[in-house]
Structures are given as C-alpha cells and as structure tokens.
C-alpha cells in the first residue's frame, strides 16, 4: 500500500506525521515521553483527503498526552 506522508503542526502546536493511503490513514506523534499512533480505517479511496486528515489531527488535543502523569496510587518517587 502506497502512502502520501507529510509533516504537520496541529492547531495546538504539536508536530505530527500524517500518512494517507488508499485504504488507511495514520497520525503519528513522537512526544518527549511517548509515541502515539492513531490508525484511521479509511483512506483516499474512501474520500479522505489531506485537508480532512489535517482537520482530524486538529480535533485531538495531543498536548494532553505529555508529560505523562501517573495516578497517585502508582506514583513511585525517583531516588
């Protein structure tokens, strides 16, 4: 499967790699403490366009994924 791939900065300032294929699309983000992948089960053959994929990426507040905050019961202080 062939993908068009490009860099995109979301409306909240997070850098992401977007990839659009005929049957699937991806939103990939390499954050300071995690890597996030969103798989979209539709692609260009289904009418998904670059503009729509960018709009979808903007709909997620990816900034909420970093920094990772552990729940209080799981918090283990660093030595």
Secondary structure, 3 states (H helix, E strand, C coil): CCEEEEEEECCCCCEEEEEEECCCEEEEEEECCEEEEEEECCCHHHCCCHHHHHHHHHHCCHHHHCCCCCCHHHCCCCC
